[in-house]
């Protein structure tokens, strides 16, 4: 990556590195935390630079979490980026983060499959490791990568991202639709939709924000297809960010938080039932536990009340130029933007290791490693109410601590042997 200095050569003291797959915020944070503990970490990224997912997001996007609560370990986000950091500034921050921590980064290489290394191979690699591996380290891992590469690692951290593979429902008649159909991952700005009738499908944060962007950007008409009414929260109230509330309540009983959320919504969010967007029937935190994060209002409430974004029923099918909605009505938009979410896309990489649940999510996360796959870690595969960047920062330090202990690495000795600076990495915000 241009501008990132070469990492120190640690091969003499640590012949097999820990491989971190993915150079997004989660992967970079883990690599920096490992480096601070004297563990050699190599980040493998299939794109040509860090923060590939962020580079591909729509231009309007800002973090929904505050700058101060979104920094990764060891480097604050610059104050000049503002309280709500933009997409482009997130990318700048991730580039600076990799440079500042002198991370060992390999780009343009895609890891396609991870397997346990044969015991014999692992035993040979650990010989002469200057202090030895911990008894529980095991034989390690083999990573099959593009170009026929096979990489041998002591442990692996998978950080390929929560939003990995776009999910486009197989609606009946989808292939017959004569308008333009695109997943939200392909949306950048409203310019291609100026003067057009657009249907946005999905009322999560992405769908809500794209609908507002289209309405403000010159689309002739914008409708928002809603299957389940979302919880809507103010991003900040009287200077108090919703994220801080999420941190405070996430360990409270679900029913209590549901009741508090309902009371807060009645005070701070107007009832939009008359506009086709009723208040949700299920509780806010109950929905969070099911994986549905509240929609942070960045203009949706005002747009719905002004009629520039029109909520409609969910999409059931396509029929030529028409879109069939769940209430039986038919509409004929010029274009459809499907904000229908993503899959984690881990099946091909690790599906054979029996470490995924029925929804394709890792069974273990953070410092925990699956019992059937010791030495395999995951970060960034949850979407917590307390903020994804914040939780990845906390996870990074926990994973690094667990891995250093597992590998028998003494941080001071490793740091001296590899000439590593003591970056003093600590979680940027203690757990609530």
Secondary structure, DSSP 8 states (H G I E B T S, - for coil): -TT-------TTT-SS-EEEE--SHHHHHHHHHHHHTT--EEEEESSSSS-HHHHTS-TT-B-SS-STTT-BTTB---GGG-SS-BHHHHHHHHHHHHHHTT-EEEES--EEEEEE--HHHHHHHHTT-SS---TT--S-EEEEEGGGEEEEESEEEE---SS-EE-----BTGGG--SEEEEGGG---GGGGTT-EEEEE--SHHHHHHHHHHHHTT-SEEEEEESS---EEESEETTEEHHHHHHHHTTS-HHHHHHHHHHHHHHHS--BGGGTB---SS-HHHHHHTT---EEESSHHHHHHHTSSEEEE-EEEEETTEEEETTS-EE--SEEEE---EE---HHHHGGGT-B-TTS-BSS-BT---TTSTTEEE-S----TT-HHHHHHHHHHHHHHHHHHHHT--HHHHHHHHT--------SS---
